[in-house]
Amino acid sequence: MNPQTYFQAHSAPGLDLVAACVGKSAQDFAAPGIDAVRVAEVLDLTSIYFGETAYPGIQQEARRALAQTQHTIDTLLLIEAQVKSWRNKPRKAWRLRATLCLTPAASIKATARKLKARTSTGPAEGVRVTRRKKGNHTLSMTASPLEIATILGKLKAVDAHDRLAAIRKIFQGKSAPVAPEVSTNVIVDLGDLAEISAGKGDDIVLSMPNGGTMTGAQLVAHRLAEHGFVTLVHPVHGAVNAYRLQRFANDKQRLMLSGVYPRCVWPDCNIPAEECQFHHIKAWVDGGYTNVDNLAPLCKYHNGINEDSGPADNRGKIVKVGGKAAWQPPWGGPPVVVTGSP
């Protein structure tokens, strides 16, 4: 092969190839010497940039951006790697994708990281009191995710079943005012580990299954060991399996799954994994195994409405797509892939 021809082909505008594959299937490219994995990747890009979507305006904006930047196929795949953590937030995912399509290739990772870190701070920090003429009053607190998760950990250490009882014990002097913190996972993507270790973790947001978040810099400041466990997330299959020997996930499985899915996998649910039930994607009664690849955290409510057996024609159900948990909507259409990134 002529090296110049090879490099020219890999530097060609990716959108041109993607557009040429509209209406094609993998069988159209089944021939010796053609990489089936690359074919599948390009066909996925075809469905993204030319397929049906709830956001056709942003899709068109992304195509216009690519016509300007002339990003290669490899760069388009890099963009999808940055977008995948927002697949359960489709509008945000499309907005991020369109922005990255207009971003120089060398700046895509840094731009994506900054945009993801630029999340809403929500309501102002403070303690608020709601007083009513009749009945109970309410005392509420607003603080950072890390502070709230830490406080909940202390309450759980005092009374794991009744938070109000734990607060009463602390304020009535029946328990130490500073209860021991509960160990939890800190979830670190392998792609971020090197930057955190090099002291460049300020813009990297990490999730914890107890509902908290922290930056990579905070993780280093608190020292890894003080958080009990660190899960390095990487696509490894079949790590811990119990098959049909037991119905409920064991502690090691719960720990590993909460490292992959830090919260309930139902779209837009923010219940942390530590407060979830571990759901069999293929129902136990239908012969589903108690294996890591057949389990996913669902909060009590969503585990109750999930349609375990049969079609998802009422409230939807959790399925597995490409090794990831996904929600199959009851009205049809493609499953919404859920990830563990914040």
Buried (B, 14 or more C-beta within 10 A) or exposed (E): EEEEEEEEEEEEBBBEBBBEBEEEEEEEBEEEEEEEEEBEBBBBBBBBBBEEBEBEEBBEBBBEBBEEBBBBBEBBBBBBEBBEBBBBBBEBBBBBBBBBBBBEBEEBBEBBBEBBEEEEEEEEEEEEEEEEEEEEEEEEEEEBBBEBBBBBBBBBBBBEEEBEBBBBBBEEEEBEEEBEBBEBBBBBBEEBBEBBEEEEBBBBBBBBBBBBBBBBBBBBEEEEEEBEBBBEBEEEEEEBEBEEEEEEBBEEBBBBBBBBBBBBBBBEBEBBBBBBBBBBBBBBEEEBBBBBBBBBBBBEEBBEEBBBEEEBEEEBBBBBBEEBBBBBBBEEEEBBBBBBBB
